[in-house]
Amino acid sequence: MEYINAPEEPGCIFCTKPARLRDEDDLIVHRGEHCFVILNLYPYNNGHLMIAPYQHVASIEQLDTATLTDIMQTAQLCLRAFHRAMNPQGFNMGINEGKAAGAGIAEHVHFHIVPRWSGDTNFMPVLADVKVMPEYLQSTYRQLRQAIEDVSHET
């Protein structure tokens, strides 16, 4: 409901947030050469993050090879960090390109990674229209930011 009732922010969050250079406030856990990683403010599950190119385009067709490569290498980095920090049992990953495909911000393409655990989808969303989030977003931010920093130094 917070998301539905919130006033729409002017501009594109994938452009304005990295430009503000307030990473902790904006939940940016990593910056790469061509893309950055930001936690979803309204996650489907704990740790739900998005990898977005700095370039403001609506489709992966408009991204150059270096940016596409950086997005995928950053996805690998995030998976290693998730395993270290949160020990998920699986992941949902992908891009919703276009409003018809479910993109909430269709004008700026981004790649979702949602960590999953057996039993994390239970009766609460079905019966009570409630999501159970066992961890505060800022705690997830600190945990993932540290894990990304740790695993990026290992490679």
Contacts in CASP RR format, 6 or more apart in sequence:
PFRMAT RR
TARGET T0000
AUTHOR 0000-0000-0000
METHOD contacts of the structure
MODEL  1
MEYINAPEEPGCIFCTKPARLRDEDDLIVHRGEHCFVILNLYPYNNGHLM
IAPYQHVASIEQLDTATLTDIMQTAQLCLRAFHRAMNPQGFNMGINEGKA
AGAGIAEHVHFHIVPRWSGDTNFMPVLADVKVMPEYLQSTYRQLRQAIED
VSHET
2 42 0 8 1.000
3 41 0 8 1.000
3 42 0 8 1.000
9 16 0 8 1.000
12 56 0 8 1.000
12 105 0 8 1.000
12 107 0 8 1.000
12 108 0 8 1.000
13 38 0 8 1.000
13 105 0 8 1.000
14 38 0 8 1.000
14 52 0 8 1.000
14 56 0 8 1.000
14 105 0 8 1.000
14 108 0 8 1.000
14 110 0 8 1.000
15 56 0 8 1.000
15 108 0 8 1.000
17 26 0 8 1.000
17 28 0 8 1.000
17 38 0 8 1.000
18 26 0 8 1.000
18 28 0 8 1.000
18 31 0 8 1.000
18 36 0 8 1.000
18 54 0 8 1.000
20 26 0 8 1.000
23 29 0 8 1.000
23 31 0 8 1.000
24 141 0 8 1.000
26 38 0 8 1.000
27 38 0 8 1.000
27 39 0 8 1.000
27 41 0 8 1.000
27 137 0 8 1.000
27 141 0 8 1.000
28 36 0 8 1.000
28 37 0 8 1.000
28 38 0 8 1.000
29 37 0 8 1.000
29 38 0 8 1.000
29 39 0 8 1.000
29 49 0 8 1.000
29 141 0 8 1.000
29 144 0 8 1.000
29 145 0 8 1.000
29 148 0 8 1.000
30 36 0 8 1.000
30 37 0 8 1.000
30 74 0 8 1.000
30 77 0 8 1.000
30 78 0 8 1.000
30 145 0 8 1.000
30 148 0 8 1.000
30 152 0 8 1.000
31 37 0 8 1.000
32 70 0 8 1.000
32 74 0 8 1.000
33 66 0 8 1.000
33 70 0 8 1.000
34 53 0 8 1.000
34 54 0 8 1.000
34 55 0 8 1.000
34 66 0 8 1.000
34 67 0 8 1.000
34 70 0 8 1.000
34 71 0 8 1.000
35 51 0 8 1.000
35 52 0 8 1.000
35 53 0 8 1.000
35 54 0 8 1.000
35 67 0 8 1.000
35 70 0 8 1.000
35 71 0 8 1.000
35 74 0 8 1.000
36 51 0 8 1.000
36 52 0 8 1.000
36 54 0 8 1.000
37 49 0 8 1.000
37 50 0 8 1.000
37 51 0 8 1.000
37 74 0 8 1.000
37 78 0 8 1.000
37 148 0 8 1.000
38 49 0 8 1.000
38 50 0 8 1.000
38 52 0 8 1.000
39 47 0 8 1.000
39 48 0 8 1.000
39 49 0 8 1.000
39 50 0 8 1.000
39 137 0 8 1.000
39 140 0 8 1.000
39 141 0 8 1.000
39 144 0 8 1.000
40 47 0 8 1.000
40 48 0 8 1.000
40 49 0 8 1.000
40 50 0 8 1.000
40 112 0 8 1.000
41 137 0 8 1.000
43 114 0 8 1.000
43 133 0 8 1.000
43 137 0 8 1.000
44 92 0 8 1.000
44 114 0 8 1.000
45 114 0 8 1.000
45 115 0 8 1.000
45 116 0 8 1.000
45 120 0 8 1.000
46 86 0 8 1.000
46 115 0 8 1.000
46 133 0 8 1.000
46 134 0 8 1.000
46 135 0 8 1.000
46 140 0 8 1.000
47 82 0 8 1.000
47 86 0 8 1.000
47 114 0 8 1.000
47 115 0 8 1.000
47 140 0 8 1.000
47 144 0 8 1.000
48 112 0 8 1.000
48 113 0 8 1.000
48 114 0 8 1.000
48 115 0 8 1.000
49 78 0 8 1.000
49 112 0 8 1.000
49 113 0 8 1.000
49 144 0 8 1.000
50 110 0 8 1.000
50 111 0 8 1.000
50 112 0 8 1.000
50 113 0 8 1.000
51 71 0 8 1.000
51 74 0 8 1.000
51 75 0 8 1.000
51 78 0 8 1.000
51 110 0 8 1.000
51 111 0 8 1.000
51 113 0 8 1.000
52 108 0 8 1.000
52 109 0 8 1.000
52 110 0 8 1.000
52 111 0 8 1.000
53 63 0 8 1.000
53 67 0 8 1.000
53 70 0 8 1.000
53 71 0 8 1.000
53 109 0 8 1.000
53 110 0 8 1.000
55 62 0 8 1.000
55 63 0 8 1.000
55 67 0 8 1.000
56 107 0 8 1.000
56 108 0 8 1.000
57 63 0 8 1.000
57 108 0 8 1.000
57 109 0 8 1.000
58 97 0 8 1.000
58 98 0 8 1.000
58 106 0 8 1.000
58 107 0 8 1.000
58 108 0 8 1.000
58 109 0 8 1.000
59 97 0 8 1.000
59 109 0 8 1.000
60 68 0 8 1.000
60 95 0 8 1.000
60 97 0 8 1.000
60 109 0 8 1.000
62 109 0 8 1.000
63 71 0 8 1.000
63 109 0 8 1.000
71 111 0 8 1.000
75 93 0 8 1.000
75 111 0 8 1.000
75 113 0 8 1.000
77 148 0 8 1.000
77 151 0 8 1.000
77 152 0 8 1.000
77 155 0 8 1.000
78 113 0 8 1.000
78 144 0 8 1.000
78 148 0 8 1.000
79 91 0 8 1.000
79 113 0 8 1.000
80 147 0 8 1.000
80 151 0 8 1.000
80 154 0 8 1.000
81 144 0 8 1.000
81 147 0 8 1.000
81 148 0 8 1.000
81 150 0 8 1.000
81 151 0 8 1.000
82 88 0 8 1.000
82 91 0 8 1.000
82 113 0 8 1.000
82 115 0 8 1.000
82 144 0 8 1.000
82 147 0 8 1.000
84 147 0 8 1.000
84 150 0 8 1.000
84 151 0 8 1.000
85 143 0 8 1.000
85 144 0 8 1.000
85 146 0 8 1.000
85 147 0 8 1.000
86 115 0 8 1.000
86 143 0 8 1.000
86 144 0 8 1.000
88 115 0 8 1.000
88 116 0 8 1.000
88 117 0 8 1.000
89 116 0 8 1.000
89 117 0 8 1.000
89 118 0 8 1.000
90 115 0 8 1.000
90 116 0 8 1.000
90 117 0 8 1.000
91 113 0 8 1.000
91 114 0 8 1.000
91 115 0 8 1.000
91 116 0 8 1.000
92 112 0 8 1.000
92 113 0 8 1.000
92 114 0 8 1.000
92 116 0 8 1.000
93 111 0 8 1.000
93 112 0 8 1.000
93 113 0 8 1.000
93 114 0 8 1.000
94 111 0 8 1.000
94 112 0 8 1.000
94 113 0 8 1.000
95 109 0 8 1.000
95 110 0 8 1.000
95 111 0 8 1.000
95 112 0 8 1.000
96 102 0 8 1.000
96 103 0 8 1.000
96 104 0 8 1.000
96 112 0 8 1.000
97 103 0 8 1.000
97 106 0 8 1.000
97 109 0 8 1.000
98 106 0 8 1.000
99 106 0 8 1.000
122 132 0 8 1.000
124 130 0 8 1.000
124 131 0 8 1.000
124 132 0 8 1.000
125 131 0 8 1.000
END
